[in-house]
Amino acid sequence: MLKKCLFPAAGYGTRFLPATKSMPKEMMPIVSKPLIEYGVEEALQAGMSDICIVTGRGKRSLEDHFDVNYELEHQISGTDKENLLSDIRSVIDQCSFSYTRQREMKGLGHAVLTGQTLIGDQPFGMVLADDLCINLGGPGVLAQMAQLYKQFRCSIVAVQEVPEDEVHKYGVISGQYISEDLIRVENMVEKPAKEDAPSNLAIIGRYILTPDIFDLIHDTQPGKGGEIQITDALMAQAQRGCVMAYKFKGERFDCGSIEGFIEATNYCYDNLYT
């Protein structure tokens, strides 16, 4: 039912300069694995094996990572280092990868619209790789949302409670509670001031989107800085039909920030590598 997953990966990653001057932020390693590989593994666990990546200038290493490196594999063949490539080999064998380039940075909505050529007319998952989500001993966040999609057949966004003094960093939702962890969205505001926020439930980088989102983004007017916001299109979708917000099970780390990146590295080292 859900086979494709979109990875917007054209952003500059300016919070990690100078490291991201020549290296995509999605290739920043958490211990020994780049962020985007964690995201692709999460998508694969949710049954989404068609990986669609929106790239930009200086992002060729993303394509190289999900490809065979014959010279490297020949050099380490038969050594104890060969097993270090087992995870990425498995991902490459199970997934297909397609790429398109976003020529201008005009916001997340524009990145999603750029990916339409890869997605086509079908529902899809979406992962923002710098939001690292880990659910130890249980299904990943995208797999949890895929199960909900089977029931509701509408767009779904992952949300979590954040401190009120941080709501200005996120898209924030409010709505009618269907259950303890599921909300039918009635209001959605992009990066509101603390006093204007409808709640402290912030959208994080996991989505399931129905294909009508593309037409809604196309009709969305640019906002601050000339950016097209996905939250504006989702709000229009909620007004016309239905958008659900899901309070997921698991840990989430904002690896676009230095503090979150260090926290994620320590957590993964303690729980996944030792």
C-alpha positions, 0 to 999 in steps of 0.5 A: 500500500505504501511503497515510496518514501521521500527524503528531502535532502537539498538543504544546506545544513548551515547550523553545522558549518563549516562541516557541512560546507562540503559534506551533506548534513544527511551524511553526518555520522551517528557513531558509524552510520550516516543519518540518512541510512538510519532514515532509509532503514526506518522506511524499509521497516515500514515496507517502503522500499522505493526511496526517492531523494530530493538532492541539490548541489554538493550532494553527490555523496548521497548517491555514492553511499547507496551504491556499490564501491567496488574498489573499497569492497575489493580491498577489504574482502576477506578481512574482519572489516568486511562485515562493517558493510553488511548493513548498507549492503542489505539496504542497497539490495532491498531498496531501489533509489531514485533522485531529482535535484531541487535547484532553489531552496524555497522551503520544505513545501517546494522540496516536496513538490520537486519530488512529485516526479519521483512519487507520482499519484500515490500515497507516500511516506516522508522522512526528514533525516536530521530528525533521528527517531529510535524506538528500541524493541518496537516498530519505528515511527514510520511503521507505526504511522503506516499502520494508522494509514491503513485505518484512516487513509489520510495524511498523518504527521508525527508530533511530540510535546515540546517546551513552550519556549521552543514552539517557534522552531516548529509547525504546531498543531491542535485539534480533537483527540480521537484517542490518547495519542491521536488527534484530528488536526483542526489548526496548524501554525508554522513557527508561531510565537509562544503567545500565538501557538495553538498548543505545544504539540510540534510536528517532527520529521515523519509524515505520511502524505496523500497525493492530493498534497501536491496540488495543494502545495502548488496552490500555496502562496510563498510565506516568509522569506519566499518559502513554501511551507508544507504546513500551509498545504496540510492545513488546507488538506485538514480543512477539506478533509482529514489530517491526523497527528500522531504522538509516536512511541520512541525517542526523537533527536534533533540532529540538525542542532549540535546539542541534539547530534551529540545527544543522539550519538551518545544514546545510539552508542549506549543502546545500539553499539555496546 
